[in-house]
Amino acid sequence: MNQLARFAAQLTTPLLPHDYLTIVDPLLATTGYRARVRSIREETVGSRTFEFEVPKGFPAHTAGQFLRLGVDIAGVRHWRSYSITSPEGEVKRRALSVTVKETSNGVVSGHLVNDARVGDLIFLEPAAGDFVLPAAPTGDLIFLAFGSGITPIASIIRTLADLGGASTRVLLVMGARTEADIIFGEEFTALTVSAPWLDVVLWPSATKGRFDLEALADIAPGWTSAHTYVSGPAEVLDQAEQLWESRGLTDLLHTERFATALTHTAGGGGDITFSRADRTTTVDGNTTLLAAGEAAGVLMPNGCRMGICHTCVVPLKSGQVRDMRTGEIHGEPGDIIQTCVSAAACDVELDV
């Protein structure tokens, strides 16, 4: 087989055999996974659902998981993590969907929402994440989704619907500023007509005020025995973790964060040198190493940008850094640093 590959390479030089595959069909790439935008649908102002045609053999996901998605913008490939919103079975027809909400200063979200077109090629990595249903859930299920936090939960609800529903009651609370801002609000409200196992509560904060988890008992009296899934802003997740911990119910709580809470300090900062790029920039102690590098024009590896996927790691050559999640200062030459959640505690040199 190796001799055959070498012979084929000689015949096709300067291209390699797999290069011809991608000319015939870009989704046949043998290095990584490519997908094609099959359709784009507006959900709310500033949010779009993208259905991708994925290559044959792309690994199936479990409802609730996310994947890393790569797009080329101005000659640079940017990677971001997005929750999959399609049900598990969609991959059988080589389809997969994500729903993207444009964020302020969001390079990738802004590009997708405003500039992506049907037929565009994007890059995918297999799904990951543990925001999924237990293998055999017992008792009722509660889903609390706020803002774009509905995206991983949408895949779970759609998968349950495809399977004929849940064996117990499912309560879905969906919150945003107004009803028009609630992504999938109309879809899941309409689903309750044919899905007697599902109850949906819409929570527009502009008229109802901020949803208070302490009042959960008013709409879900049996919440203390239900597996509860919470997805949304960090302050909601923090409150949920504190409440469930105070009741000794942490085993029943499942959370999905889209941003990591970072601590701030009055000290730290300094010169950051990116040795391979031969660039140096000066920052304060509250600027992540990732943001500093990108602002200096350094091509920084990145992924989820919240300290989960470990794609942004680079070696530390000198100096110390502060973990912005915990405030801990650490660093020895050769340490592998997560640049998206670390700031300079003093002058720092990175091997990138």
Buried (B, 14 or more C-beta within 10 A) or exposed (E): EEEEEEEBBEEEEEEBBBEEBBEEEEBBBEEEBBBBBBEBEEBBEBBBBBBBBBBEEBEEBBBBBBBBBBBEEEEEEBBBBBBBBBBBBBBEEBBBBBBBBBBEEBBBBBBBBEEBEEEBBBBBBEBBBEBBBEEEEEEBBBBBBBBBBBBBBBBBBBBBBEEEBBEEBBBBBBBBEEBEBBBBBEEBBEBBEEBEBBBBBBBBBEEEEEBEBEEBEEBBEEBBEBBBBBBBBBEBBEBBBEBBEEEEBEEBBBBBBBEBEBEEBEEBBBBBBBBEBEBEBEBBBBBBBBBBBBEBEBEBBBBBBBBBBEBBBBBBBBBBBBBBBEEEBBBEEEBEBBBBBBBBBBBBBBBB
